[in-house]
């Protein structure tokens, strides 16, 4: 049984947490969290130090907090096109 963390609990976490705690913050179980991390598909950046996965709490909070509605994404380009600098470049 999963016990997801509340936003208040996540805000009280240290600067970096283990993968299971990060998974609980995002309502992911242990097995899925490790599967996503191994596949490079965890919802936020994962840092591996030796055999230990660590996740920055700031990244978790950024993923959970809504985007600032005062800055619409469609107006991000300098010409109001909705595309940032360098649009049109191939990636």
Secondary structure, DSSP 8 states (H G I E B T S, - for coil): ------HHHHHTS-SEEEHHHHHHHTT--HHHHHHHHHTT--SS--EEETTEEEEEHHHHHHHHS---TTS-GGG-STTSSS--TTTT---
